[in-house]
Amino acid sequence: MAKRAKGIFRRTAGGLLVALLLVFWVGPVLAVAVYRFVPPPITFLMVQRAFEGKGFERRWVPLDDISPHLVRAVIAAEDARYCQHMGFDVEAIEKAMEANARGGKVRGGSTISQQTAKNVFLWPRRDWVRKGLEAYFTVLIEVGWGKRRIMEVYLNSIEWGPGIYGAEAAARKNFGVPAKKLTAAQSARLAAILPKPLSWRAAKPGPYVKRRSGSIRRNAGAVRSQGLAHCVLD
C-alpha cells in the first residue's frame, strides 16, 4: 500500500513538474516565437480598460508605416540607450535606485524592451512574480525578435489615451493623420504623454506637457544626430 501511494505521489509530482515546465518555459518560448511574425491580438491592460468602460481602438501597422520622428521621440523620452543595451539598462537602473533611495518622487528604470514584455505578455499590477516573468520575457524577445520587431510591437501596443492603443490610432485620434505622417512636433507630444496617457493630452497639451514635449523634441534631434536609433531606422 505504501509503495502504491509512493508511486502515485511520484507520478503526480512528475506531472506537476511537466505542467510547470510547459507553463513557465515552453509556453513563453512558443508565444514569443508566434508573435515574432503575428501581431499580438490583445493585452491584459486592454481587457482591463475595456471592463473599466474605456473602449478599444487599435490599428496595427508595420514599422515602415510609422514616422521615424516618433521612433526617435520615444527613444529620447523612454530609453535613450535602447540600441546599446540587451534589454536591461544597468546604468538607468542604478540611477533610479539612487534617486529612490534619496526619497521623493520614485523613478523607474524600465527599458522599452521591458515595457514591451510587460505590456504584451503580463498583467499591469506590480509584484515580484510579474517582475521575474518580465525579465524572462525581456530576454526572450531580445533574442527572438530583435530591436526592430520589439519597437514595432511596442509602438503598436502601448496605451495612448482612454481606449487608444498603438501609434496609428493615437495619430488619427489626436492629429487626424496616419502614423506615417506624424511630424517631429506631433511625435514629441505623443511621446510626452506616455507616462500618464489617461490624464495627459497630446492634441491639447497643458503647460507641463508642452515643456516636456519641447525637451523631448530637442533630445530626439540628438538621437538622430548621434545615431542612437540605428538599430531601428536605416
N, C-alpha and C positions, 0 to 999 in steps of 0.2 A: 504493500500500500504506500509505504514511504517512497519507494523507488518510483512508483507511478506518479505520485504527487510531485516528486522532484523533476520527473520528465516533463510533466505538464508545465511546471514553472519555467523550465529551460526553454521550451517551445514558445511560451508566451513572451518571455523576456527577449528571445531571438526575434519574434515577430514585431515586438515594440521597437527593437533596435533598427530593424529594417525599415519600419514605418518612419522613424525619426530621420534616418538617412535620406529617405525619399523626400520628406518634407523640407528638411534643412540643408540638404546638399544637392540631390538630383533635381528637385523641383526648381530652386532658384537658377540652376545652370540651364535647365530647359527653357525657363521663362526668358532669361537673358538671350538665349540663342534665337528664340522665336521673335522677340522684339528687336533683334538686330535688323530684321527685314520687314516686320509687320508693325504698323503704328499701334502703340498701347491704346486699347479702346477706351478705358475709363480708369480713374484712380479712386482710392478711398476718400480723398478730400472732395472730389466731385460728387460722390454719393452723399457724403455728409452735408455738403452745401445744398444739394437738391432736397434733402429732407428738411433743411432749415428754410426752404422756400426761396432760395437764391436763384433758381433757374439753371439753365445749362445752355451755353453757346460755345461751340468749338469747331474750327475748320482746320483740319490738318493740311499743311503744305510742306513740300520739300524745302530743305535748307536753301537751295538756289533761288527759291521764291520768297526769301526773307531778306530784307535790306541789310547789307553789310554794316550800315550805320547802327542798326540795332544789335548786331553781334558785338561790335566794338563797345557799344554803350553798356551792355550787360556785363561784359568782361571788366570794363572800367568800374562799374558800380558794385559788382558782386565777387569778382575773383580775378584780380589783375595778373596773377601768376598761373592762370588756367593752362596755358601752353607749356609751362615749365614743370609742373608737378604731375604726379601719377595718381591723382585722386585726393591726396591729403596735403594741405599746405601747412607744413610744420611751423614755419615762421609765423603765419597768421594765427595758428592755434596758440603758440607761445605768447604772442602779443595780447590775444583775447584773455588768456589766463591771467596775465599780469594785470590787465585793466580790471578784470573782475575781482582780483584779489585786493585791489585798492578800494573797492566799493564803488557805489554809484551805479550808472547805467550798465547793465550786463551786455557784453559784446559776444557775438558768435564768431566761430572760425570755420564755418562750413564752406566748402568749395562748391562750384557749380556741379561737379560730379556727385558730391554727396547729396546736394539738394535734389538732383535728378533721381538718384537711387531712392531717396525717401519719398519723393512725390509719386513716382511710378509704381513702386512695389510695396510701400509700407503705409501705416496709419499715421495720422497727424500728431497724436499725443506723444509727448516726450517721456521716455522711460529707458532703462538700461537695456532691456531686451531689444527695443527698436534701434537703439544706438549701435548695438552689436551687429544686428542684421544690416543696418545701414552701411557699416564698414565693410561687411562681407559683399553686399551688392555693389558697393563702390568699386571694389577690386575687380569684381566680375565684369562690370560694364567698361572699366578702363581697359581690361584685357580683351574683352569680346566685342566691344563696339568701336572703340577709338574716339578721339576728340570730336570729329565732325558729327558722328552719329549721336554722341552724348549731347552736343549743342543743339542738334536738330530736335531730339526728343524733349530737351529742356524747354526750348522756345515754343514748342507745340503743346506743352502740358502745364506750365505754371499758371497760377491764378493771377488775373489782371483786373479784377473787379468782381462785383457780385454776379456769379454765374458766367463769367467771362474767362475762357481758358485758351491759351495759345496766342501767338503773335498775330495771326490773321484776324481772329475775332476781335482782339484788342485794337488793332489798327483801324478796322472798319467801324467799331463802336465809338472810338474816341475821335478819329480824324476823317472817317469816311473814305479811306483809301486802303488798297491791299497792302499787306506787309512788305511787299517788294518795293513799294513806292514811298515808304517812310523816309522822311528827311532826317538829318542829323539832330535837329532840334526836337522833332517829334519822338525820335528814338530815345533821346536823353530823358524826355518826360516819362516815357513808358518805363524806362529803367529806374527812374527816380521813385516810382510808386510801388516797386516790388516789395519792400519791407512791410507795407500796410495797404494792400490793394483794395481792401473793403472800405477804407476810410479816406484814402488819398485819391485824387482825380488827376489824370493826365491832361484831359481836354480843358478843364478849368482849374488849374492848379492854384493853391494858396501860396502865400509868401514863402513858406519853408520849402515847398516842393519846387517853386521857381528857382530858389537859390541852389537847392540840391541838384536840379537838372542842369543848371548852368555849370556847376562844378563837374558833373558827370560828362557834359559835352566837352569841356576842356580836357579832362582825363582821357576821353575817347580819342581825342586828337593825338594825345601822347601814345595811346595804344596803337594807333595807325602808324605814326612816325617811327616808333620803336619796334614795329613788327611783332607786337605782343599777341596778335591774333593769327599768327602764321599757321597754326595747326588747324585752323578752321577755314580761313579765307586764302585763296590763291594769291 
